Amino acid sequence: MTRPSYLGLLESGDLARRAEEARASLLACTLCPRRCGVDRLAGERGWCRSGRLLRVASAGPHFGEEPELVGRGGSGTIFFANCTMRCEFCQNYSISQCGEGEEVACADLARIMLRLQEAGCHNINLVSPTHYLPQILRALVTAAAWGLAIPLVYNTGGYDRAETIALLDGIVDIYMPDAKYGRDDVALALSHAPEYTRHMKESIREMHRQVGDLAVEDGVAVRGLIVRHLVLPCGLAGSREVFRFIADEVSPDTYVNVMDQYYPAWHAAERSADLPSCLHRRLSPAEYAGALEEAAAAGLHRGFTPPPGRRAGL
């Protein structure tokens, strides 16, 4: 398998330098677009409710990810608690919104990474990592020195700063961001994420610049970009705008997972008067078929099955 990029940076000493540069940002945190400016090294907490130590909710081989990540040994997922967004319909709300998990030291995270590698996982899948990036990089320096040698997957909700993503150039081999929304007003109402589309687009373009389209060896992803898009009822996700952005401004060969597993969760199920009524039902087959049609019409073709009539350029 292709050698992970971060090993070269470990040998040059640049990986440790990047980790220290990221750690310094915690003095006045600007990791995500909110740029709270709190001193997390002193224990202050910003919007993400995270402080000096990272919090891990769970870790283990995961077989429910994209097939190219799972392979035969699974994707070594590490779920981090808290989030840079507050999605009203979050399906992992106990982790992202309620902070479920345990605080761990960087050396302990390094040991978790190595255990996942020893279990036969094909990659280390960092779920919601942005607000813990400095701690993750510090753990990576240790884990790589101890023998970690599988790719990193940066699995993010898409509300990232391109400047933060740039710090990961040559460290992350596989980026897997969400492209949640095509409209800022919906992103603000449903995820409390100001200027989501601008930050999502800038970050995804930077990710693609670094790693390009998804590359697969023996059925397993080794490098590249995977974009996830969760289709919402009533077209709230702005799927058409999202797909056209990806095809026109990133690459028509982008691997796009068009997801249909929306269901009412978190506040979508609890505060029906505060949210659009269509969020209180599952996605209909017709709505999902329409999203697939929009993806194919935009010129995308990887990661989903095009609807009949769109295959082979029809």
N, C-alpha and C positions, 0 to 999 in steps of 0.2 A: 504494500500500500504506500501511496505517496507520503513522504515525510512531512509532518505538520510544520507550518511556517515558524511557529514560536521557538522551535529548537534552535534554529539559526540565530535568533535574537538572544536566546539564552547564552549561547557560546560567545557571542560578541559583547555581552554585557548590556545590550540595549534593552532587554526585557526588564532587567532590574531597574534601569533608569526610567523606563516608562512607568513602572509600578510606583516609584518614588514621586514622579511627576503627578500621577493620578492621586496619590495620597495627599499631596500638598493642596489639592483642590478641595479637600474636606475642611480646610480651615475656614473657607467661605464658599460653601458648596454651590457649584454651578454645573453639576453633572447633567441635569435634565433641562428642558426648556424653561422650567419655572425659575431657575437660578435663585433659589431662596436666600443664599448668602449666609446660612447659619454655620456656626463652628461645630461641626459634627465630632471633631476630635475632642472637644470639650464636653461632649454629651448633648449638645443642642440638636433638636429635631425639626426638620422642615415639613413640607407638604407630605412627603413619603413616610413620615413618622419613623425614619431610620436614623440611627446614631453612629457611634464609633464602630460597633461590632456588627457583623452581618448575621442575619437570622435565616436559618435553613428550615423549611417545612418538611421536606422529605427528599430522599435520594434513592435511586435504584434503576435497574434496567426497565425500559419502557418499550412496549411493543405496539402502542397505539399511535405512534407518530407516522410520518410519511414513510412509505416502504424503503426509500433510498437511505433513510436514516436508521431504520430498524435492522435491515439485513437479517442475519440469522441470530446475532447475539444481543440485539436490542440497542436502543439509544440510552446512554447513561445520563438520565435526567436528574438535575438538581433544582428543586423548586425553592426559590427564595421568597421570603415573606415580604409583604408590603408592595407598593407599586407607585409609579409616578402619575397614574391616572386613577379615577374613581368611577369606573363604568357602572351605571345603574343596573345593568343586567349581567354582571360578572358571574360566570359559572364556577369560578374558583375563589369566591368572595371570602371564605374562611381564611384563606392564605393571603390574598392580595389586600383585603380591606380590614380584616380582623386581626391580622398579624400572627396567625397561627404558626408556631415553629419554635426553635430553640436558638439562642445566640451561640455562635461557635467562633473560635479563634481561627486565624488564617491557616495555621499548621493543621488544624483539624479538617478544614476544607480540603487541603492538599491530600490528606489521608483518604477522604471520601472519594476524590478523583481517582486515586490509585486503586481503591477497592473496586470501583466501577470498571476500570481497565482490566483488573484481574478477573472480574466476573465475565469477561468476554465482550463487553460493550464496544461498539464501533466508534463511539465518539463521546465527548462530554457535552451534554446539552444543558446550557445555562438558561433557566427559565426566569424571566423578569430580572435581568442582571444589572440594569443600568445604574440604579441607586447604590449598588454595592461594587461597582467596577474597581475602585482602588483596592479593596480587600481581596477581590477575586484575582487581580493581577499579582498581588503579593503572594497569594496561595499558589498561583501558577508557577511563579519562580521556584518555589520550594518543590512542588509536585514534579516539574520538569527536571529539576536536579536529581530527584529521587527516581526518575525513570518513566514519567508520563510521556507517551508518544502517540497519542491518538488525537484526531482533530477536535477543535473547539467549535461548538454550535452556539451562536449568539441569538437567543430566542426572545425577542422583544416585542412589546406592544406597538412599536413604531413611533412613540412619542419621545424622540431622542434629539440631541443636538448633533449636528454634523461635525462640530468641533470635537465632541467626545468620541464619536465614531472614528474620526481621523487618528486618534491616539491608538486605535487598535489595528492600524495598518500593519500587516505582517504578523499579527498575533492570531486573529480569528481567521479560520479557513472557510467556515460556512456561516453565513448570516441567514436568519429566518425571522424577519420582521412581519408584523401584521401591517396591512394597509386597511385600516378599519373604516375610514370615511372618505367620501369625496367632497363633503361640504363642512365648513367650519362651524356653522350654526348648530348642526346636528352633533358634531363632536363636542361642542361646548355643553349642549343640553344633556347629552347622554353619557359623556365621559369626563366632563369638567376639565377639558384639555384645550386651552386657548391656542389658536393658530395651529391646530393639529395638522392640517393638510400641508402647510408650508414646511413644518419640521419633519413630517413623515417623508415628504418628497425629497427634501435636501439630504436626509439621512440615507434613504434607499439609493439615491444616486451615488452617494459616497461609498456605500457598501458595494454596489456593483462595480464602481471604479476599482476597488481593491481586489475583488475576487472573481468578477465576471459571472457568466452564466454557469449553471450547475454542471459540474463534471462528476461522472460516476465511473467507478472501477469495480468490476465484478459485482455489479448490482448495488454497490454501496457508495454514497456520496463522499467525496474527498475534498471538494472545494466548490465554492460558488454561492449563488443567491437562490433562496426559496422565499417566495412571498405568500403569506396567508391572507385570505379575505373571507370574513364571516358574513354571509348574506343575511340581511335583516328583513323582517316583514315590512310590507308597504314601501319597499325600496329605500328605507332610511339610510342604508349604508352607502348609497350613491355608487353602486357597483359599476355602472357605465363609466363614470368619471374616473374611478380607480383603475379600471382595466385600460382605458385609453391613455392614462398617464404612464402606466407600466409599459405598454406597447410602444408608445411614441417617444418617451423620454428616458426609458431604461433600456429595454431590449424586447423585441417580439419573441425572443427565445427564452425569456424568463420562465422559470418553473413557478406556476401559480396554483396553489391549493385553494379551490373555490369550495368553501365549507358550508354545509347545510344543517349543522347540528345546533342551531339556535333553539333555546327554550327559555321560558320566563324564569328568571332566577334573581336572587338578591332583591333590590328594590323594585324591579319590574313586576315581581309577584306580590310585593307588600304594599306599594303605594300607587295603586292604579290611577288615582285621581291626578297624580303629578306627571304622568308620562303619557305619550301617545298610546291610544287604546290598542293599536295593532301590536305593540310589544308584549301583550299579554296572551299571545297565542304563538304556536309554533309556525315555522315557515311552511308555506304550502308547496306542493310539488310544482305547481305552475310558476311560482315565484322563483324557485331554484332553477327550473328549466330556463326561465327568462334570463337569469344571471349567466348561466352557461352560454346562452346565445350571445349575450353582450360580450363575454370574454372572447368567444370565437370571432365575432364581428370586429373586434378591435385588432385581431391578428395574432392573438395568443394561442398556444397549442400544446404547451407542456404542463403536466401536473393535474390535468383534468380530462375527462372524456367529452369531446365536443358533441353537441346534439346532432341527431341525424340530419344530413344535408349540408353540414359544415365540415365533414371529414374529407380529407384528401383534397382540400381546396374547393369543395363543391359549394 
